Amino acid sequence: MAQVYRGGQLYGTGRPARLTPQEVRTRTFDPRRRGADPDQVREFQAQVADELTDLHQEVRMLSQENDRLKRALRDWQAMHARECRPPNSGPW
């Protein structure tokens, strides 16, 4: 999938930038007086990062399948167009 940048920003896709699993795993937060348990936060980050990894793999696989199907359709259309040309004797 092509990404278009304008002024250093992703332009025209309507989608926010993707988080990577590594960003989720390494994200740090400022300490607060009554903050969350750091171990629970790290465990949750690991779960989210693992799910992101699975989703990124699925998107990549579906994108490859989509490209394969588009190529197959183009090939079929080209073959079909050659076979279905009207004879030269007609009004075409």
Backbone torsions as a table, in degrees:
resi	resn	phi	psi	omega
1	MET	NA	127.5	-179.2
2	ALA	-79.3	139.1	176.7
3	GLN	-112.6	136.2	-178.3
4	VAL	-110.1	129.7	179.9
5	TYR	-113.0	141.0	176.9
6	ARG	-137.1	116.6	-179.0
7	GLY	63.9	31.9	179.1
8	GLY	81.8	-2.0	-178.9
9	GLN	-111.5	146.4	173.9
10	LEU	-64.5	128.6	-170.3
11	TYR	-121.6	134.6	167.3
12	GLY	77.9	6.9	-179.6
13	THR	-92.4	-24.4	-177.9
14	GLY	74.8	5.7	-179.4
15	ARG	-114.5	141.5	175.4
16	PRO	-71.3	161.5	177.5
17	ALA	-62.3	144.1	-178.6
18	ARG	-78.5	140.6	170.6
19	LEU	-81.3	139.6	174.4
20	THR	-96.4	155.1	177.5
21	PRO	-58.0	-36.0	179.8
22	GLN	-64.6	-38.8	177.8
23	GLU	-63.0	-40.1	179.6
24	VAL	-66.1	-43.4	-177.5
25	ARG	-66.2	-33.9	-173.2
26	THR	-101.5	1.2	-179.0
27	ARG	-64.0	133.5	176.9
28	THR	-116.6	156.2	-178.6
29	PHE	-126.7	151.8	177.7
30	ASP	-69.4	138.3	179.6
31	PRO	-69.4	144.4	176.9
32	ARG	-127.6	160.5	-175.9
33	ARG	-59.3	-45.9	-179.5
34	ARG	-116.7	53.0	-177.6
35	GLY	-75.4	177.8	179.3
36	ALA	-77.5	161.4	177.7
37	ASP	-66.5	119.9	-176.8
38	PRO	-58.1	-34.1	178.8
39	ASP	-66.7	-40.6	177.7
40	GLN	-66.5	-38.3	178.6
41	VAL	-63.4	-46.1	179.9
42	ARG	-63.7	-38.6	177.9
43	GLU	-63.6	-43.3	178.2
44	PHE	-64.4	-42.2	177.6
45	GLN	-59.0	-40.9	179.7
46	ALA	-64.5	-40.9	178.6
47	GLN	-64.2	-45.0	-179.9
48	VAL	-64.6	-42.3	179.9
49	ALA	-63.4	-40.7	177.9
50	ASP	-63.4	-41.4	178.4
51	GLU	-66.2	-40.0	176.9
52	LEU	-61.8	-39.8	177.7
53	THR	-59.4	-47.3	179.1
54	ASP	-61.3	-43.4	-179.0
55	LEU	-66.4	-40.8	178.3
56	HIS	-62.7	-40.6	178.0
57	GLN	-64.5	-41.3	180.0
58	GLU	-65.6	-42.7	177.9
59	VAL	-61.6	-43.5	179.4
60	ARG	-61.9	-43.8	180.0
61	MET	-64.6	-43.7	179.4
62	LEU	-66.4	-35.8	177.1
63	SER	-64.7	-42.4	177.4
64	GLN	-64.1	-42.2	177.9
65	GLU	-63.6	-40.7	178.0
66	ASN	-61.6	-45.0	177.8
67	ASP	-61.2	-42.1	179.5
68	ARG	-62.4	-43.6	179.6
69	LEU	-66.3	-38.0	177.5
70	LYS	-63.1	-43.3	178.1
71	ARG	-62.8	-43.1	179.5
72	ALA	-62.9	-41.3	178.6
73	LEU	-65.2	-43.7	177.6
74	ARG	-60.6	-42.7	178.9
75	ASP	-62.8	-43.4	179.7
76	TRP	-64.3	-43.6	-179.7
77	GLN	-62.5	-41.7	179.6
78	ALA	-64.2	-43.5	179.2
79	MET	-64.2	-44.5	-179.1
80	HIS	-65.2	-39.3	-179.8
81	ALA	-64.4	-38.3	178.3
82	ARG	-65.9	-38.5	-177.1
83	GLU	-76.4	-24.8	-173.0
84	CYS	-104.2	17.9	178.3
85	ARG	-67.7	137.3	179.1
86	PRO	-70.3	154.6	177.4
87	PRO	-67.0	155.1	-177.1
88	ASN	-71.2	-14.4	-177.4
89	SER	-79.9	-10.3	-176.8
90	GLY	-83.9	-176.9	-178.4
91	PRO	-73.5	3.1	-177.5
92	TRP	-74.3	NA	NA
